[in-house]
Amino acid sequence: MGLKATLSQPLARYIARRYARWQHRPETTQRELLTKLTATAAGTAFGRAHELGSVRTPADLARQVPVRDYEALKPWFDRTQAGEADVLWPGRPLYLAKTSGTTSGTKYIPITKDSIPNHIDGARDALLYYIYRTGRSRFLDGKLIFLSGSPALEMHHGIRTGRLSGIANHHVPAYLRRNQLPSYETNIIEDWETKLERIVDETLGQKMTLISGIPPWVQMYFDRLTARTGRPIKDIFPDFNLFVYGGVNFEPYRAKLFESIGRPVDSIELFPASEGFLAFQDEPGNPGLLLLLNSGIFYEFIPAERFFEPDAPRLTIADVELDRNYAVVLTSNAGLWGYSLGDTVRFVSLRPHRVVVTGRIKHFLSAFGEHVIGEEVEQALREVMAQTPEVEVTEFTVAPLVSDDPATPSRHEWLVEFARPPHDPAAFAAALDNALRRRNTYYDDLRRGNILVPLLLTPLPTGAFQRYMKSMGRLGGQNKVPRLGNDRKVAEGLITDDKRNSK
């Protein structure tokens, strides 16, 4: 065992002991953090406008600071982006994290001197917790690859601006940097496909031990490696033993990704966002992600089914229940106040508090009143794939298909790119429909009443989703395909692109 692997063991034990202290007092930890946040920001422009200096309790915060999404907070973010100091947090941001919003176009999320440790330490501690739980640290002696956005930063009114993954790349500890791939010169390539070829060039023949990235883009990397060599990943990288991922539900990609590898490897799931590093998988094999309650973020949770109500309750960590779907609201030392993250979670443990990510509050399908969420369609697909092991799915999305003809009822359309299609597509579609009915009573009621007819399964050719994402300028990096939508924007884009490429 090398020096890095050896020294990581006592550090991992220290981190675990430090986490245990706040895990035993979660409510107190969060209350003390809220007091610190509001006292620190009381003199800012936002603090004066919302009387943060008088906030003593979560109820005070809920009364004085409404829940807002990026668009509603944009006037404050615009002042920060323009270089004005003391707007949302004392001073000026250290960085602006540039990210693509679903409804707001490009978003610029402030990262402050106080909040940058949240992002960096969260990712570091996820690895240390893995070492603490398993005793395995040899991966630190090999090559580590982080498939991420470009680390090249622009300047906006004196503030360094770029993708979060690129910003984080500048904070990789010096003791790991010499292990890190790809090179800076390759990492700054903007075109994803060109960059991917260069990454393959640089990593072939290396002792790769850890690979990290969003699953669909890691799968593209694996596909290129296998196409280049004709070998599975286990033979290309025999020392590869740890996969770190986040950003999307891993389950739809699990079977194909591990088939590409050719053997099991350990994995760690993260819950990162430009707005903050929220949670990580602290127990191998446990799908729950440990919510970081002592990392500069005060959390509120709104029952997802009530999110759009004007008097929706704002619950604290003391109020949440198991197995309910909540929308996440953040107040943090990045200068986010009552900020609707857009993600939904479900608690699977309360001591300590662990969550699974269930989807996006705006990425649900309720064109007919069915209130279907991302977790339900992913679970339905996973169930049916388990029953039909010959099927392999690369990517999918679900959209409403509203009929203008009263004689033709409406339905859901599943647009699926298969790596291996089902032998009987009609039976596969029927099984999907039944699996979703079992998970969502509203959908089942609509099906029973013939308001909706059985779903339509639309197979798409190989590469359809990649071509669509490329046409939208969102190929690679941290970009993700929406699982669900109340409109047909993504669906029509995929269908139009398919027709264009089939000519």
WOZI-V563462 format. One line per field, one symbol per residue. phi: phi as a letter, one per 20 degrees, with the letter a starting at -180 (. if undefined). psi: psi as a letter, one per 20 degrees, with the letter a starting at -180 (. if undefined). burial: 1 if it has 24 or more other ideal C-beta (glycine too) atoms within 12 Angstrom, else 0. A space follows every 50 residues. Layout:
phi = ???
psi = ???
burial = ???
//
This chain:
phi = .ffffffffffffffffffffefecfffgfffffffffffegeffffffd lffefdcgfffffdcffcegffeggfffffffnfeledbgmdffbdeebe efddmfdcefcegfeffgfffffffffffffffdmecfffededddfbff efddddlndfcafgffffffdfggfdffeecffgfffefeffffffffff gfegneefdcccrfgfefffffffffffdmcfffefcfefbbddbanbff gfdgfffffffnafcfbcedcebgfreeabfecgneffdffeeccncedc cdggfdgeefdgfdeeffdfcfmdeceecdcbfenecleffnedccfdbd beeccdedqdfedcdbfcneledggfffffffffffecffecdeabbccf ceeeegedfeaedddceefcfffcgfffffffgfffffecffffffffel fddggeedfdfgnffffffffemcenmdfceffcbecdgfgfffffffff eef
psi = prgghghhghhghggghghhghhimgggghghggggghghjhjrgggghj lhijphrhhgghhhoqpqagghihhghhgghijpqlfhqpbqqhrpopqp qgijbpqoppprhhihhggghggghgghhggghhjojhhiiapppoorrp ipqrpoljpppaqghgghhijpqhiihiipqrrghhhiphoghggghhgg ghhpiqmphppqrpghhhhgggggghhhhjqrhhhgmiipjppprrhrph giigghghhhgirqqqqppqmqqhiqohrroiopioiqpopoikkjppqq ppphijhjqhkpqoqahiiqrqkqpqpppqprjikpokpohiqqrppiqi nroqrqpibphimrolhjjilprghghghgggghhhimiipppgqrqpqq nppiohioqrrqpoopophorqhnhghgghhgghhhhhiohgggghghjk hqrqqpooqqrpjghggghghjkkpacjqqpphqqiakggghgggghghh ii.
burial = 00011001101100110010011001101110111011011101011001 01001001001101111111001001101110010111111111111111 11000111111101111111111111111111110111111111111111 11100100111111111111111001001111000110100100110111 01110111111111111111111111000000100110011111111111 11111111011000111111111111111111110011111111111111 11110010000011111011000111111111111111111111111110 01111111111111111101111111111111111001001111111111 10000000011111111110110000011111101110110110011000 01011111111011111110000111111111111111011011101100 000
//
